[in-house]
Each structure stands twice: as structure tokens, then as C-alpha cells.
Amino acid sequence: MGKINVGIKDKDRLEMAKGLKKLQADSFSLYLKTHKFHWNVEGPNFQTLHLMFEGQYNELFAAVDTIAERVRALGEYAPGSYKEFSELTSVSDSTGKINANKMVKELLEGHEIIIRHARSILELAQKCRDEASGNLLAERIETHEKTAWMLRSSI
């Protein structure tokens, strides 16, 4: 690949890609957790949570692709293995059987982790005038804040 000359300093471009890789890993980890909970939720709110989790994991799956494509547009390779994701993510894994209320709380925690990280790299995007990454991050923040509100309201 040739030199990247898109009006963003190399140092800033690489730092932005690094932050987006972490966002991609967090999003993929939360996607897996949400999908697992969709399959395994039980209890009186089964139908509501089963459908809510399905909408959330579908949205996360699409987001992972969008984030990866932004990493590539910045000239870096996107992570794509469990090993890479596990090394980058801050979203905890969930093993064993847990009740529906704990599932909701764990998903809420994951969305809040992503919101905080996205805000931190949004500052870099604004500083280095990377509007494309900034737009992506603003959209991710809005989506995760809405999802967090929905989850919080379900507890």
C-alpha cells in the first residue's frame, strides 16, 4: 500500500486506528455476549429480552464491519481473530448460567464501557480534524447510549 496522505498526521492517524481497533474488539465482544444471552435468557421476561437482545446483536454485528472498514481506510489492518479481540477488549466475558437480570446488567456495563472509550477517541478525532471517524464515533455513542437507556429501564 502506498503512503496515506489524507490530511491527518501519521501519528494521529495511527493513534485513531489504534483506538478504533479497540472499539471494534469491544463491539465484537459485546456482540458475542449479547448473542449468547439471546440464546440462553429464561424467565418471565423471556420473549421481551429475547427479541431485544436480537435487535442489539444485529446492530452490533453491523457496527463491527463499519468500524473495521474505517480502520482500513486509515491504512491499518483490522483485527479479526478471537486472540486479537481478547487482547484488545475491555468487555468482560460471561461464562456459565446467569439469570436474566444479571444478563441485562452485564450488557449495560458493556455498552457503558464502549461509550466511555468512544468518547475518549472522539476527542482525538476532533483534534486532528478526522471528521469521518468523528461521525462514526458520534453515531456509535448515540446508539450505545440509547441501548444503555433501554437496558437500564429493563432492570
Secondary structure, DSSP 8 states (H G I E B T S, - for coil): -----SSS-HHHHHHHHHHHHHHHHHHHHHHHHHHHHHHH--STTHHHHHHHHHHHHHHHHHHHHHHHHHHHHTT-----SHHHHHHH--S----S---HHHHHHHHHHHHHHHHHHHHHHHHHHHHTT-HHHHHHHHHHHHHHHHHHHHHHHT-
